[in-house]
């Protein structure tokens, strides 16, 4: 079934197909499997340090070096070590083997959860998804839409990445797989025009959450800023009072480059949350600490695989436990 909203095509879901059903497996098990490379990189050597070293400066230096190698970040690693030292003194610890739990506790302190991080789920909201090409942005957009729909939300997609060849078709496939409708125009159309039609469709259909998939990267920063600015003005004008969420998608396998990308997008958009993808493909899982610390923006979702339910809300306790257990 096809309906027309001015120049936009409204892609209706195939009700016969229904939503994709996620494979049943405990999230912690999937998370632990996804973070296996990070866990092996950190814990393989840390276990030796805990078992063979005395508690001295060399002991602390070795731990800090391993954290930095996992892309936890220099400043965060230094704070973790200072916290660990304080706990060792306070608890009068004499054996290095007793420091593992103290290290976990010190790392957890660096990942303070954001208050009300998922407010957009409870209000009429527009969620902008931004990020460079190749980070898994469109796939992540589709997964997020499917999960919100499965949680009982009325979700609509806007295919505002009109510049990358195949982006509209890719999001359209997720629309069909997940049972979430999509507003799109032809490739090369004005993204702001797509968002205009999508916002008005969302209002008329009393949609709970409109998710906008944006262009990964235009030819320069000013061009990107102009496009995101146009989209922002359309939403502000056409949908006053809606809650706004802007999520930047980052590829964890790129390590510190992901941090650079986040900073660049932070210059042109009001980022409210981070989605880290491809954590199952890297030993640099510590980047979650570095990015959140450097930007002061919470990690809200992580991706640890290709399946629908491998995109999950970020839980610092579970994340750290998955690295160490």
Number of C-alpha atoms within 10 A of each C-alpha: 7 9 11 11 16 9 14 20 18 23 20 18 22 16 11 7 11 13 20 18 14 12 10 7 10 8 14 13 11 17 24 22 16 23 26 22 20 24 23 14 19 24 17 12 13 19 14 11 19 19 12 13 15 15 18 10 9 12 16 19 13 14 20 21 16 17 25 20 16 21 24 27 21 15 12 21 24 18 16 25 19 14 18 22 20 14 17 19 10 9 9 9 15 12 14 19 17 13 18 15 12 19 20 17 17 21 22 19 15 18 19 12 16 13 8 7 15 13 13 17 15 11 14 20 22 24 20 24 25 29 26 20 16 11 22 19 26 27 18 25 24 24 25 20 26 24 21 17 19 18 10 9 16 19 25 28 30 29 27 29 27 22 19 15 11 12 23 24 13 14 23 24 15 26 25 21 19 27 24 26 20 27 29 29 23 14 18 12 16 17 25 20 18 25 29 20 23 28 25 15 18 24 15 9 12 12 17 23 25 25 27 28 28 28 24 22 17 16 7 8 14 11 12 18 16 13 19 20 15 17 23 17 14 18 21 13 11 16 18 9 12 16 16 20 19 18 22 25 30 29 25 29 20 16 22 17 14 22 20 14 17 23 16 13 19 15 11 16 19 13 22 19 21 26 27 27 24 23 25 24 18 21 22 26 31 26 26 27 21 24 26 19 18 14 14 12 16 23 26 21 20 26 26 23 19 14 13 20 21 23 23 18 14 19 15 20 16 15 19 20 16 20 23 22 9
